[in-house]
Amino acid sequence: MTEGNVYDWLQRRPLLLDVPLALVLALLGLVVLGEGHGIGWAVVGVANLALLLRRSHPALAFAVVSVALALRVIPTSNLLPGDLAFLVALYSLAAYDPRRGVRVAGLGVAALGSAIAGLRFNAVSGRTPGMGELVFTFMACAAASLAAWALGDLKRARLQRLSDLQDRAERIEREREQELRLAAKDERAAIAREMHDVVAHALSVIVVQADGAAYAAERSPDDALARSVGALETIGSTARDALTETRRLVGVLRDPQSGAELAPTGGIDQLGDLVSRVRAAGVPVTLTVEGAERDRSVGLDLAAYRVVQEALTNVIKHAGPGASAVVDVHQAPDRLRICVTDDGRGAASTDDGRGHGLPGMSERVAVHGGTLTAGPGRTGGFEVLATMPTKEQP
């Protein structure tokens, strides 16, 4: 066991120090006092046993010791080893009592006791002590008392610093845990938006294809089989893609140590595949990408992909039959501009008010310092316009 461990172990078991200390001081006082001083024995015993309370009730222990030692000078005026209990009690008062006034009062009692000691202990010789003897005895007792009080005050200051450091460490740990919880909450919210985008888009395509297959089977008996097979193939392909994306996103929650397989999969270079799936769902889409390829962060690239995906999903869901869409992506040196328009119902389309698509797009764009507007187009239909800077803002 190291020195620090021994000290900590004893600090957690204070009676292992206080009991032997009280017994040793009491025995020394009783032995020196000798026989024939029953009252003195009782007083010395009480004074030293009171030291057992010096940590839990320092003011009470100091008061008991002071009164007991004041009574002890009645039967004898000899200076005894047990009188050291006063210095121990004074040290404990300065170290463990939180009230400043009580600690200062203890120092005043020590000064008064030093004056009494100068008068009483010098009277043992049977003659009137000289001024030099009085001053010497007073100064000696006062210096010992002041040293004990100062050591106790230093101990109290050290304990206070340790308590402050512990409180600070606990506060930092609580703040760190709170930051981790907030970060986890934000990450889960981002994952929820990812899953909403993936699943909502896939289900919209599946619904349209399923309705088309049913219509083909009921209304076009001649080529119903071919139309149904094509629609079902699109449904299967879209569902498999959605399942893969869902597994990837749920994997983030299951395994935080995952590696590259959890990286975002969407990007501007994959808009062609997205548009192809929407076309297969029966919505004509024109894709235009202008400007040279720029270095962009993965998050910005994914945000651009999700904006186009959500906008086309809304076209499938709300634009109505026969609607077409135009996706225009402009890559400038300092910003990325995405515009998705359609010629469908526009403001006349119905909305149940429970969707998260437009708020989700706005949040994604805002994270990257951009802006997003969505509403009826100038020539009808609906328009989604997102602009995001490609460079970090100062």
C-alpha positions as CSV (number, residue, x, y, z in Angstrom):
1,M,0.0,0.0,0.0
2,T,1.5,3.4,-1.1
3,E,1.8,6.4,1.2
4,G,-1.1,8.2,-0.5
5,N,-3.3,5.1,-0.1
6,V,-2.5,4.7,3.6
7,Y,-3.3,8.4,4.2
8,D,-6.7,8.1,2.4
9,W,-7.4,4.9,4.2
10,L,-6.8,6.5,7.6
11,Q,-8.8,9.6,6.6
12,R,-11.8,7.4,6.0
13,R,-11.4,5.9,9.5
14,P,-10.6,8.9,11.8
15,L,-11.3,7.0,15.0
16,L,-8.2,4.8,14.3
17,L,-6.2,8.0,15.0
18,D,-8.3,9.8,17.5
19,V,-8.9,7.0,20.0
20,P,-5.1,6.2,20.5
21,L,-4.4,9.9,20.7
22,A,-7.0,10.5,23.4
23,L,-5.9,7.4,25.4
24,V,-2.2,8.3,25.3
25,L,-2.8,11.9,26.4
26,A,-5.2,10.8,29.1
27,L,-2.8,8.2,30.5
28,L,0.1,10.6,30.5
29,G,-1.9,13.1,32.4
30,L,-3.1,10.6,34.9
31,V,0.3,9.1,35.6
32,V,1.9,12.5,36.1
33,L,-1.0,13.7,38.2
34,G,-0.4,10.8,40.6
35,E,-2.7,9.6,43.4
36,G,-4.9,11.6,45.6
37,H,-6.3,13.8,42.8
38,G,-9.6,12.1,42.1
39,I,-11.2,15.2,40.7
40,G,-8.1,15.9,38.6
41,W,-8.3,12.4,37.2
42,A,-11.9,12.8,36.2
43,V,-11.3,16.2,34.6
44,V,-8.3,15.0,32.6
45,G,-10.2,11.9,31.5
46,V,-13.2,14.0,30.3
47,A,-10.9,16.5,28.5
48,N,-9.0,13.9,26.5
49,L,-12.0,11.7,25.8
50,A,-13.8,14.8,24.3
51,L,-11.2,14.6,21.6
52,L,-13.1,11.8,20.0
53,L,-15.6,14.5,18.9
54,R,-13.0,16.8,17.5
55,R,-13.8,16.1,13.8
56,S,-17.6,15.8,13.9
57,H,-18.3,18.4,16.6
58,P,-15.1,20.5,16.9
59,A,-16.8,23.4,18.8
60,L,-18.2,21.1,21.4
61,A,-15.0,19.2,21.8
62,F,-13.0,22.5,22.2
63,A,-15.5,23.8,24.8
64,V,-15.4,20.6,26.9
65,V,-11.6,20.5,26.8
66,S,-11.3,24.3,27.7
67,V,-13.7,24.0,30.7
68,A,-12.1,20.7,31.9
69,L,-8.6,22.1,31.8
70,A,-9.7,25.3,33.5
71,L,-11.1,23.2,36.3
72,R,-7.9,21.1,36.4
73,V,-5.8,24.0,37.7
74,I,-7.9,24.0,40.9
75,P,-6.3,20.8,42.4
76,T,-2.9,21.4,40.9
77,S,-1.1,24.1,38.9
78,N,1.4,21.8,37.3
79,L,1.7,21.8,33.5
80,L,0.8,18.2,32.5
81,P,1.3,16.3,29.2
82,G,-2.5,15.9,29.1
83,D,-2.8,19.6,28.6
84,L,-1.7,19.1,25.0
85,A,-5.4,18.1,24.5
86,F,-6.1,21.9,24.4
87,L,-3.8,22.4,21.5
88,V,-5.3,19.4,19.7
89,A,-8.8,20.7,20.3
90,L,-7.8,24.2,19.1
91,Y,-6.3,22.7,16.0
92,S,-9.4,20.7,15.3
93,L,-11.6,23.8,15.8
94,A,-9.7,25.8,13.2
95,A,-9.6,22.9,10.8
96,Y,-13.1,21.5,10.9
97,D,-15.5,24.2,12.1
98,P,-17.0,26.1,9.1
99,R,-18.0,29.2,11.1
100,R,-15.3,31.9,11.0
101,G,-16.6,33.6,14.1
102,V,-16.3,30.4,16.2
103,R,-12.8,29.8,14.9
104,V,-11.7,33.4,15.9
105,A,-13.5,33.0,19.3
106,G,-11.4,29.9,19.9
107,L,-8.2,31.9,19.2
108,G,-9.4,34.4,21.8
109,V,-10.0,31.7,24.4
110,A,-6.5,30.5,23.7
111,A,-5.1,34.0,24.4
112,L,-7.1,34.1,27.7
113,G,-5.8,30.6,28.6
114,S,-2.3,31.7,27.9
115,A,-2.6,34.6,30.3
116,I,-4.1,32.4,33.0
117,A,-1.3,29.9,32.5
118,G,1.3,32.6,33.0
119,L,-0.2,33.5,36.4
120,R,-1.1,30.0,37.6
121,F,1.9,27.9,36.6
122,N,4.4,30.5,37.9
123,A,2.7,30.4,41.3
124,V,3.9,26.9,41.9
125,S,7.2,28.2,43.3
126,G,5.4,29.8,46.2
127,R,6.6,33.3,45.3
128,T,5.3,36.1,43.3
129,P,6.5,35.7,39.7
130,G,8.4,38.5,38.1
131,M,7.2,40.3,35.0
132,G,9.7,38.5,32.9
133,E,8.5,35.1,34.0
134,L,4.9,36.1,33.3
135,V,5.7,37.4,29.9
136,F,7.8,34.3,29.0
137,T,5.1,31.9,30.1
138,F,2.4,33.8,28.3
139,M,4.4,34.1,25.1
140,A,5.3,30.4,25.2
141,C,1.7,29.3,25.6
142,A,0.4,31.9,23.2
143,A,2.9,30.9,20.5
144,A,2.0,27.2,20.9
145,S,-1.7,28.0,20.7
146,L,-1.2,30.3,17.6
147,A,0.8,27.6,15.9
148,A,-1.9,25.0,16.5
149,W,-4.6,27.3,15.3
150,A,-2.6,28.3,12.2
151,L,-1.9,24.6,11.3
152,G,-5.6,23.9,11.7
153,D,-6.5,26.9,9.5
154,L,-4.1,25.6,6.8
155,K,-5.7,22.2,7.0
156,R,-9.2,23.7,6.6
157,A,-8.0,25.7,3.6
158,R,-6.6,22.6,2.0
159,L,-9.8,20.6,2.7
160,Q,-11.8,23.5,1.1
161,R,-9.6,23.5,-2.0
162,L,-9.9,19.7,-2.3
163,S,-13.7,20.0,-2.0
164,D,-13.8,22.8,-4.6
165,L,-11.7,20.7,-7.0
166,Q,-13.9,17.7,-6.5
167,D,-17.1,19.8,-7.1
168,R,-15.5,21.2,-10.2
169,A,-14.5,17.8,-11.5
170,E,-18.1,16.5,-10.9
171,R,-19.5,19.5,-12.6
172,I,-17.2,19.0,-15.6
173,E,-18.2,15.4,-15.7
174,R,-21.9,16.2,-15.6
175,E,-21.4,18.8,-18.4
176,R,-19.5,16.3,-20.4
177,E,-22.2,13.7,-20.0
178,Q,-24.8,16.2,-21.0
179,E,-22.9,17.2,-24.1
180,L,-22.6,13.5,-25.0
181,R,-26.3,13.1,-24.6
182,L,-27.1,16.1,-26.7
183,A,-24.7,14.9,-29.4
184,A,-26.3,11.5,-29.4
185,K,-29.7,13.1,-29.6
186,D,-28.6,15.3,-32.5
187,E,-27.2,12.2,-34.2
188,R,-30.3,10.2,-33.7
189,A,-32.4,13.1,-35.1
190,A,-30.1,13.2,-38.2
191,I,-30.5,9.5,-38.6
192,A,-34.3,9.8,-38.3
193,R,-34.2,12.4,-41.1
194,E,-32.1,10.1,-43.2
195,M,-34.5,7.2,-42.7
196,H,-37.4,9.5,-43.5
197,D,-35.9,10.6,-46.8
198,V,-34.9,7.1,-47.8
199,V,-38.1,5.3,-46.8
200,A,-40.5,8.1,-47.9
201,H,-38.9,8.3,-51.4
202,A,-38.9,4.5,-51.8
203,L,-42.4,4.0,-50.6
204,S,-43.7,6.8,-52.9
205,V,-42.1,5.1,-55.9
206,I,-43.5,1.7,-54.8
207,V,-47.0,3.1,-54.3
208,V,-47.0,4.7,-57.8
209,Q,-45.6,1.5,-59.4
210,A,-48.1,-0.7,-57.6
211,D,-51.0,1.5,-58.7
212,G,-49.7,1.4,-62.2
213,A,-49.4,-2.3,-62.2
214,A,-53.0,-2.7,-60.9
215,Y,-54.3,-0.3,-63.5
216,A,-52.4,-2.1,-66.3
217,A,-53.8,-5.4,-65.1
218,E,-57.4,-4.1,-65.0
219,R,-57.6,-1.7,-68.0
220,S,-55.1,-3.0,-70.6
221,P,-55.5,-6.8,-70.9
222,D,-53.4,-6.9,-74.1
223,D,-50.1,-5.7,-72.6
224,A,-51.1,-6.0,-69.0
225,L,-48.4,-8.7,-68.3
226,A,-45.5,-6.7,-69.7
227,R,-46.6,-3.5,-67.9
228,S,-47.1,-5.4,-64.6
229,V,-43.8,-7.1,-64.8
230,G,-42.0,-3.8,-65.4
231,A,-43.7,-2.2,-62.5
232,L,-43.0,-5.1,-60.2
233,E,-39.3,-5.1,-61.2
234,T,-39.2,-1.4,-60.3
235,I,-40.9,-2.1,-57.0
236,G,-38.5,-4.8,-56.2
237,S,-35.4,-2.7,-57.1
238,T,-36.6,0.3,-55.1
239,A,-37.5,-1.8,-52.1
240,R,-34.1,-3.5,-52.1
241,D,-32.4,-0.1,-52.2
242,A,-34.5,1.2,-49.4
243,L,-33.8,-1.9,-47.3
244,T,-30.1,-1.5,-47.9
245,E,-30.2,2.2,-46.8
246,T,-32.4,1.4,-43.8
247,R,-29.9,-1.3,-42.7
248,R,-27.0,1.1,-43.0
249,L,-28.7,3.7,-40.9
250,V,-29.9,1.4,-38.3
251,G,-26.4,0.0,-38.2
252,V,-25.2,3.3,-36.9
253,L,-27.4,2.9,-33.8
254,R,-26.3,-0.7,-33.3
255,D,-22.6,-0.4,-33.8
256,P,-21.0,3.0,-33.0
257,Q,-17.6,1.5,-33.9
258,S,-18.6,0.9,-37.5
259,G,-16.3,1.9,-40.2
260,A,-16.5,3.0,-43.9
261,E,-19.6,1.1,-44.6
262,L,-21.6,3.7,-42.7
263,A,-20.5,6.6,-44.8
264,P,-23.2,8.6,-46.6
265,T,-24.0,7.1,-49.9
266,G,-25.8,10.0,-51.7
267,G,-24.2,12.7,-53.7
268,I,-24.6,14.9,-56.8
269,D,-22.8,12.3,-58.9
270,Q,-25.6,9.9,-58.1
271,L,-28.4,12.2,-59.1
272,G,-28.6,10.4,-62.4
273,D,-29.6,7.1,-60.7
274,L,-32.1,8.9,-58.6
275,V,-33.7,10.5,-61.6
276,S,-33.8,7.2,-63.4
277,R,-35.8,5.7,-60.6
278,V,-38.3,8.5,-60.6
279,R,-38.7,8.2,-64.4
280,A,-39.3,4.5,-63.9
281,A,-42.1,5.5,-61.5
282,G,-43.8,7.3,-64.3
283,V,-42.7,11.0,-63.8
284,P,-40.7,12.5,-66.6
285,V,-37.7,14.3,-65.1
286,T,-35.0,16.4,-66.8
287,L,-31.7,16.7,-65.1
288,T,-29.2,19.4,-65.8
289,V,-25.8,19.8,-64.0
290,E,-23.9,22.9,-64.9
291,G,-20.4,23.9,-63.8
292,A,-17.2,22.0,-63.2
293,E,-17.1,19.4,-60.4
294,R,-16.0,21.1,-57.2
295,D,-14.4,19.9,-54.0
296,R,-17.2,19.7,-51.5
297,S,-17.6,18.2,-48.0
298,V,-19.3,14.9,-47.8
299,G,-22.1,16.4,-45.7
300,L,-22.7,19.1,-48.3
301,D,-22.9,16.6,-51.1
302,L,-25.3,14.4,-49.2
303,A,-27.5,17.4,-48.3
304,A,-27.7,18.4,-52.0
305,Y,-28.7,14.8,-52.9
306,R,-31.4,14.7,-50.1
307,V,-32.9,18.0,-51.2
308,V,-33.4,16.7,-54.8
309,Q,-34.6,13.3,-53.5
310,E,-37.2,14.9,-51.2
311,A,-38.3,17.4,-53.9
312,L,-38.9,14.6,-56.4
313,T,-40.7,12.5,-53.8
314,N,-43.1,15.4,-53.3
315,V,-43.6,15.6,-57.1
316,I,-44.6,11.9,-57.1
317,K,-46.9,12.4,-54.1
318,H,-48.5,15.8,-54.8
319,A,-47.9,17.0,-58.4
320,G,-50.7,14.8,-59.8
321,P,-51.0,12.6,-62.9
322,G,-49.1,13.8,-66.0
323,A,-46.8,16.1,-64.1
324,S,-43.1,16.4,-65.1
325,A,-40.1,17.8,-63.2
326,V,-36.9,19.7,-64.0
327,V,-33.8,19.4,-61.8
328,D,-31.3,22.2,-62.3
329,V,-27.9,22.0,-60.5
330,H,-25.4,24.8,-60.8
331,Q,-21.9,24.4,-59.4
332,A,-20.3,27.8,-59.0
333,P,-16.9,28.3,-57.4
334,D,-18.4,29.7,-54.2
335,R,-21.8,28.2,-54.0
336,L,-24.1,25.4,-55.0
337,R,-27.5,26.1,-56.4
338,I,-30.3,23.5,-56.7
339,C,-33.7,24.2,-58.3
340,V,-36.4,21.5,-58.7
341,T,-39.6,22.6,-60.4
342,D,-42.6,20.8,-61.7
343,D,-45.7,21.6,-63.7
344,G,-48.2,19.9,-61.5
345,R,-50.9,21.1,-59.2
346,G,-48.7,23.4,-57.2
347,A,-50.6,25.2,-54.4
348,A,-53.7,23.3,-55.3
349,S,-52.2,20.0,-54.1
350,T,-53.5,18.6,-50.8
351,D,-51.3,18.2,-47.8
352,D,-52.1,16.3,-44.6
353,G,-49.8,18.5,-42.6
354,R,-47.9,15.6,-41.1
355,G,-45.0,15.5,-43.4
356,H,-41.4,16.3,-42.4
357,G,-40.0,16.7,-45.9
358,L,-39.8,20.5,-46.3
359,P,-38.7,21.2,-42.7
360,G,-36.1,18.5,-43.0
361,M,-34.7,20.0,-46.2
362,S,-34.6,23.4,-44.6
363,E,-32.6,22.0,-41.6
364,R,-30.1,20.3,-43.9
365,V,-29.5,23.4,-45.9
366,A,-29.3,25.7,-42.8
367,V,-26.7,23.4,-41.3
368,H,-24.4,24.2,-44.2
369,G,-25.1,28.0,-44.0
370,G,-27.5,28.0,-46.9
371,T,-31.1,29.0,-47.6
372,L,-34.1,27.1,-49.0
373,T,-37.4,28.4,-50.4
374,A,-40.3,26.3,-51.4
375,G,-43.7,27.3,-52.9
376,P,-45.8,27.7,-56.0
377,G,-43.7,28.3,-59.1
378,R,-43.9,31.5,-61.2
379,T,-45.5,29.7,-64.1
380,G,-47.5,27.2,-62.1
381,G,-46.5,24.0,-60.4
382,F,-44.2,23.9,-57.4
383,E,-40.6,25.1,-57.0
384,V,-37.9,24.2,-54.5
385,L,-34.8,26.4,-54.5
386,A,-31.7,25.7,-52.3
387,T,-28.5,27.7,-52.3
388,M,-25.5,26.6,-50.2
389,P,-22.0,28.0,-49.9
390,T,-19.3,25.6,-51.0
391,K,-16.7,27.2,-48.7
392,E,-16.7,27.4,-45.0
393,Q,-18.1,30.7,-43.6
394,P,-15.8,32.7,-41.3
